[in-house]
Amino acid sequence: MTNILLNKSLILIVFLVSLTSFCPDEWNRYTITGKAQGTTYSIVYYGKDSIVTKKLIDEKLIELDSSLSLYKSYSKINQFNNSEKGIVLDDHLLAVVKKSIIVNKETKGLFDITVFPLVEAWGFGIAKTKSIPDNSVILSLLNCVNTELLELKGNYLSKKKPCVKMDLDGIAQGYSVDILADLLEKYHINNYVVELGGEIRVKGTKQPSREKMKIGIESPSEDEFDLQPFNEIINLNKGAVTTSGSYRKYYESNGHKITHIINPKTGYPQNNELISVTVFAEDAITADAYDNALMLMGLEKALDFVEKRKNIAAYFIYRNNSGTVSRKASSAFLKLKND
């Protein structure tokens, strides 16, 4: 998980609206907040007692970091990246890799966890660089980027080239949200909102009013790298919402804005009309995995992709032909807005 997550926290794409602070004796509202994975988290749940504590949450996040974080030298992902041939995965890394392989096939390679060398080359990894890679460097690095260079047999993940390395920034945070939600449900908590770095998963309703949770979607202004107040609200009692945006992490070079969303097929940063994509899915790992890939597709192909699938819905913010910022939602997302 890279420092991109810090920016996702600072520019929160989603937030909780009007969570009630008063409950009768049989219901209590508990809030747990903290810092993790280079960003912040917030958990709100309704229950009879505070059975899930900050200590439990932080212990689970430390466990996740030990598997998925590029910033922990001892993590399982770093063990794989530093290996010549591969390693035996733990349960967390195995689950994320399995999902990544599925989404890679679904998106025809636009979602690819072996993008690590390109992320580093463009200056968005742990090792920083001040120079933009030229075409020859990109072509060379592309030889190490392809999910087909991974082979998963049981819980052993092997690499076909020593240069193959993984970056899970596009999926690990969503997975972490799901794991925290699972932790709540293990303790029979069924009315909650889990938010980590702007990625959200919801179940149940506010208690005792039984009102659905309200989630706001932040909108860029005419300058897509500036942010405006939340202008869309959706009501949820189950599911996850994540957002990918070109304004979340970028830098300027020779008058051009270089975004962190790297196309693993071309080797270059995203450059189309899309400014942000918000994805709704049953779980956060699914929503998180698809949002970056949809950004790379462009509006027309991304909307067509979403409409053909029952497991995701999406809301697009883009710059139209006249240069103004516009919005479009998939048919399933429109239903969320109207609920």
C-alpha positions, 0 to 999 in steps of 0.5 A: 500500500503506497502513500497514495492512500494518504491522499485518498484520505485527505481528499475523502471521496465518500463521507457519512451524512447525518449519523444520529448521535442519540439512541435509546437504552437498548441501542448505542452508537459506537465510533472508532477512528484511527490511522492505518495504511498511510491514511485514516479509518472510521468505523461506526456501529450500532449495538448493545455494548462496545464489544468491538474495540479500537484494540481489536481493529488495530490488531487486525490492521497490523495483521493485514499490513504484515501481509499486504503492505509494501512499507513493511519490509517483512510483509508477505508481498515484499517477500514475494517481490524480493524472491527469484521464483515465488513464495507460499502465500498467507490467507490474506495475500492468497485471497487478494491474488485470486481476486486480482487474477479474476478481475485481470481477465474480466478487464482484459488486462487493464487491472494488473497487480504486476504493475509495480515496475511502472508505478515505481518508474512514474514516481508513485511508489516507495522509491521516488524519482524526479525524472519521467521515464522515456519510451525505451524504459517503458518498453523494457519495464513492460516485459515484467508487467503481465498477470500471465507471468504469475502462476498460482498453484494452491497457495504457492505463487510463482513468477516466470521472471525474477523482475515480476513484482506486485503492487496491490494499491488498487485492491488491498484497501477494499479487501481491508475494508471487507476484513474489518466488516467481517470482524464486526459481523463475527461479533454479531454486529449487523448495523455498521459503516466501515471506512478506510481511506475513503473506501466504504462498506455498509450493512444495516441501518441507523438504530433505532430509526432504521434509516438507511446510511447516507453516502455522499460522492464528492465532485471536482469543479471545472478544474478537475483537480479542485474539489467541490462539496458533495453533490450526490447522495446515495442511500444504502443498507448493504454494499460497498462504495469506492472511488478512483480519480485522476485528481487524487494523486498527481504531479506536474511535468512540463505543463502536464499533470501525471496521474497515479493511474497507470495503464499496465498495457501501454505503460503510461498514465491514464489520459482520457475524459474520465475524472473519477469513477465511483463503483458500487458492489456487494463487497469492497474488494470488488468495487476497489478492483474495478474502479481503476480499470474503468478509469482506464477504459474511458467513458463509453467503454466503461459504461458499456462494461458496467451495464453488462454486469450485474455485480457492479454499478458506477457513477462517472464524472468526466470532461465532455467535448465542450470542456465542461465537467459532466456526470453519468450513472449506470442504470443500476447506480441510478436506482441507488440514487433514487432509493 
